[in-house]
């Protein structure tokens, strides 16, 4: 009887582990893939040992040109950048799925007298005119523009938060920010380093975005598949990727196991494996997910309108 119960338990466990797997699992070595480091790369935690999978820390110079010239079967880019490549530069790709849904947060440095965001507060953003800036203005409008300042990268914003001040690029004046926009995993590091100062998350930008967009998620980074890829292979790839993402969200330790198959995981993926698991466990802080593009046109086109991209044809969708 004990043996029978043990066999049943093992069967149930195996069924649970495999419930997300597609019936005919895609051969991960089939297609050439490139992704930005950080959140989008985490979706490919099971590709760490495959030479056909690459990452790049600068999508504008390291990925976008490869998409325009058609050098990869699959590219992952910010949704707006990939769509602009298709619409404006004739990139021979279709948008197939979105795999990250925002990892932006507004950090309070606990030095605002009324503890409420208003026009008198000094706000520090990064990447002027790019995704973080556009998302902030979509969410909050232009109300705070008179006291918004910029640094180049999220690392610069983190440095300002840690120091409690920054040098304004235009005036050369040293300033003290009240609020700083950050992205995970940088936010977690800043919070940990400044725990005694009372730093805290003032706003989850993803939640604010949904309030503004009639409950549509922020479709941040997407998967684009080259039109010459065999349709059956492309679908199998997407099914397997969806399964991988679902497994990661349900069992975040899977990310750590996948990334630690290589010695330089932090460099390749742009995030420490343990941190990736921690943030995924704690409210999916990296914004990982999987949604087919064709089933979410309204959300994608809402996001694209922030970048003045409209009139997307049906044929752009895989």
HUQUI-V536171 format. One record per backbone hydrogen bond with DSSP energy under -0.5 kcal/mol. CO is the residue of the C=O (numbers start at 0). NH is the residue of the N-H. E is the energy in kcal/mol with one decimal. If there is no record, write none. Layout:
co = <CO	CO>
nh = <NH	NH>
e = <E	E>
//
This chain:
co = <0	1	2	3	4	5	6	7	8	9	10	11	12	13	14	15	17	22	25	26	31	31	32	33	34	35	37	38	38	39	40	41	43	44	46	49	51	51	53	55	57	57	58	58	62	62	63	64	65	65	66	72	73	74	76	77	78	79	80	81	82	83	83	84	84	85	90	91	93	94	95	96	97	98	99	99	100	102	103	103	104	104	105	105	106	107	110	111	117	120	121	121	122	122	123	124	126	126	129	130	131	132	133	134	135	136	139	141	143	144	146	148	150	152	152	153	154	155	156	157	158	159	159	165	165	167	172	174	174	177	178	179	181	182	182	184	185	186	187	188	189	191	193	193	194	199	199	202	202	203	203	204	205	206	207	208	209	216	217	219	220	220	221	222	222	223	224	225	229	230	231	232	233	234	235	236	237	238	239	240	241	242	243	244	245	246	250	251	251	252	253	254	255	257	258	261	263	264	265	268	271	272	273	274	275	276	277	278	279	280	283	286	290	292	293	295	296	297	298	299	300	301	302	303	303	304	307	312	313	315>
nh = <4	5	6	7	8	9	10	11	12	13	14	15	16	17	18	18	20	24	27	29	72	73	53	75	55	40	41	41	42	42	43	44	46	47	49	52	32	53	34	36	60	61	62	63	65	66	67	68	70	71	69	225	33	223	221	81	82	83	84	85	86	87	88	88	90	89	92	226	224	317	292	222	290	288	219	220	217	183	204	205	106	181	201	202	179	199	112	114	120	122	177	178	124	148	180	150	129	132	133	134	135	136	137	138	139	140	142	144	146	147	122	124	126	155	156	157	158	159	160	161	162	163	164	167	174	171	167	165	176	108	123	106	104	185	186	188	189	190	191	192	193	194	196	198	197	107	201	105	204	206	207	208	209	210	211	212	214	218	219	78	98	99	76	95	96	74	93	228	233	234	235	236	237	238	239	240	241	242	243	244	245	246	247	248	249	250	253	254	255	256	257	258	259	260	261	264	267	268	269	37	275	276	277	278	279	280	281	284	283	282	286	100	97	295	296	299	300	301	302	303	304	305	305	306	308	307	309	315	316	94>
e = <-2.3	-2.3	-2.3	-2.1	-2.5	-2.4	-2.2	-2.4	-2.3	-2.6	-2.2	-2.2	-2.2	-1.6	-0.5	-0.7	-1.1	-0.7	-0.8	-2.1	-0.6	-2.4	-2.2	-2.0	-1.7	-0.6	-1.1	-0.7	-0.6	-1.1	-2.0	-1.4	-2.2	-0.8	-1.8	-1.3	-3.0	-0.5	-2.0	-1.4	-1.0	-3.5	-1.6	-3.0	-0.7	-1.7	-2.4	-1.9	-2.8	-0.5	-1.0	-2.9	-1.6	-3.1	-2.8	-2.4	-2.1	-2.3	-1.8	-1.7	-2.9	-2.8	-0.7	-0.9	-2.2	-0.7	-1.9	-2.5	-2.4	-2.8	-2.3	-3.5	-1.9	-2.1	-1.2	-1.2	-0.5	-2.2	-1.3	-0.7	-0.6	-2.9	-3.1	-1.4	-2.2	-1.8	-0.6	-0.9	-1.7	-0.6	-2.9	-1.9	-0.5	-2.5	-2.7	-1.7	-2.3	-0.8	-2.9	-2.8	-2.3	-2.2	-2.1	-2.2	-3.0	-1.8	-0.7	-1.5	-1.8	-1.4	-2.4	-2.9	-1.5	-0.5	-1.8	-2.4	-2.1	-2.0	-2.2	-2.7	-2.2	-2.1	-1.0	-0.6	-3.6	-2.1	-3.1	-2.3	-0.6	-2.3	-2.5	-3.2	-2.9	-0.7	-1.6	-1.5	-2.2	-2.8	-2.3	-2.0	-1.5	-0.8	-1.5	-1.1	-0.8	-3.3	-0.6	-2.6	-0.8	-0.5	-2.0	-2.6	-1.9	-1.8	-1.5	-2.1	-3.3	-0.9	-1.7	-3.2	-2.3	-1.3	-1.8	-3.1	-1.2	-2.4	-2.0	-1.8	-2.7	-2.4	-2.0	-2.7	-2.3	-2.4	-2.2	-2.4	-2.6	-2.1	-2.5	-2.4	-2.5	-2.3	-2.3	-2.2	-2.0	-3.1	-2.6	-1.6	-0.9	-2.4	-2.3	-2.7	-2.4	-1.1	-1.6	-0.7	-2.5	-3.1	-1.1	-3.4	-2.5	-2.2	-2.4	-2.7	-1.8	-2.3	-2.3	-3.0	-1.2	-1.5	-2.0	-2.8	-2.7	-2.0	-0.5	-2.3	-3.0	-1.8	-2.0	-2.4	-1.6	-0.7	-1.0	-1.6	-2.0	-1.6	-0.6	-1.5	-1.8	-2.4>
//
